[in-house]
Amino acid sequence: MILPIITYPNKQLKTRSAEVTSFDQLLHRFLDDMYETMMSSNGIGLAAIQVANPIRALILCIPDEEGNQTQENLLEIINPSICDPKGNTLYQEGCLSVPGFYEDVERYESLTLHYQNRHGESCTLEANDLLAIAIQHEMDHLEGKLFIEKLTYNRRKKFEKEYKKALKEKK
């Protein structure tokens, strides 16, 4: 089932997500719905809070070399924590909750991620490049933060101006 994605400036996006403690059929169905929602929106990542569920769950599906996103590449990440981040990189990010806006954001270049899968099993993942960036972007959502909050003062003002203009054009 495709779920509605909440968008900026919806206050729900500011919610800090709660730890997942129940790894049941309800969670599995929700993760499946998140995948369907993300794929139908041409996203590479989606946090549960973006579909109005404040739990510490996110999914990622990084395209392969040909640009294809396959279910085999799907990562379901629950209760994540980052350790051993290294380096810095600048990457142009967008967000399904801030449609139509892209900005350069500084992130760690590589990291180690500890998380649980849909069955509650502990997992560890070494991530770099786009995967590391996407993990950090989606984990920010779990803390109630958007990528636009990482912009410099001037770029944030520019975003606000463009956003207001885009809203007027929609009316």
N, C-alpha and C positions, 0 to 999 in steps of 0.2 A: 504494500500500500504506500502510495506517495504521500508524504507528510508535508504540511505547510511549513516553509522556512520563515522564521521571524527575521525581520530586517531592522537595521539601524533607523531611527533612534529608540526602538522598543526597549523599555527598561529591563525586560526579562534577560536581555543579553548581558546585563551587569551582575546577574546572579552567580554566586560561587557554587559550583556543583558539589553534590554530596557523594561520598564514597558508595560504590556498589557493593552490596553485601549478599544479594540473592542472585544466583546464576541459574535462573530457571527458564522455562519455556517462554515466559513473558519477555524476559530480556532477549532471548534468541529471536523472537518474532520482531521485537523492536529493532535489533541490529539489522535484521533482514530488511525492514522497512526503511531504515536509515540508508542502507546500500542502494535500494531502489530510488530513494529520494535524491541522493547524491548523483547517481548516474543520470537521472532524468534532468538534472540541473547542470550537467557537464562540469561537476566539481571533482577535485582530487582528494578532498577531505571534508569531513562533517563532524561537528561535535554535537552531542545529544542536546545541549542547551539551545542550539540553533533550530531545533524542532520542538522547543518548549518543554524539554525534559531535563531538569537540572541534576543529572547524574554524571559521574566521572567516567564517561565512555565517549570514545571517538572512533571514527573509521577513516582509513586512508587507502587509496588505490592509485598509486603512482603509475603513469603510463610507461610502457616499455619503449625500446628504441624506435619502434615503428609508430609510436603514439597511441597504441591500443591499451585499453584498460580492461583487464580480464579478472574474473572472480578469483583466479588462482593467486593474483597479486594483492588481493584484499587483505588488509590488516585490521583486525578488530582489537582495539586497545582499551583496556579497562583499568581504572585506578593507576594511571601511569605516574612514574617519577623519573626524572632525568638525573644521571650522575655522570661525572667526568666529561663535561662539555669542553670542547677545544676550538680555538680559532674563532675568527669572525668573518662573516661574509655579508655582502649586500645582495638582496634579491627582490625583484619586483613582485609584490604580492597583491592578490585580489582576495575577495571573500564573498561567499554566497549571501552573507547577511549585510554586505555593503556592495550591492550590485553596481557594476559599471565603473568602479574606481580601482585604480592600480597605483601603488606607490612603492618605492624602494624602502626596505626595512632591513635593519642590521640584526643578524641572528648568529648563533653559534654555527660553525661549519660542520662539526661532527659531535656526536654524543653517544652515550650508552643509555638505553631506555629499559627500565624494569616495569613490567605491567602484568596484567592477568588477561587470559583469553576468555572467550564466551563461557567456558566451563569452569572458570575460576583457577585454572592452572597458572603457576608463575612462569613468566617468560622473560628473556633478555634479548635485546636487539642492539646491534651496532649500526648506527645510522650516520650518513653523511650526505652532502649535497642537498638535492631537492627533498629527499625523505626527511632529513634532519630539520630542514626549514619547515616543512609541512607539519611535523610532529610539534614543533614549538608553537606554530601558529594555532593549531587546534587545541593544544594544552592551555594557551592563553585564554581561549573561550571558557575552559573549565574553571578559570579563576575570575571570570566575568570581565575579561579585557578583549578589546578589538585591536587589530593591527594599526588602525588610524591613531590610537593612543601612543604609539611608538614614534610618531612623526615629530619632527622639529616644530617649534612654535609657528614659524612662517608657513611650513607645508600643511600644518593642521588648519591654519586660517584659510589657506587656499582651498583645502578640501571642503571646509564648511561653506565657503562661498560657492564652489562648484555644486555642492550637494543641494543648497537652497535653490540655485538656478535650475538644476535638474528637476526638482520638485515642482517648480512653477511651470516648467515646460510640459510636465505630465498632466497638468490641470486643464 
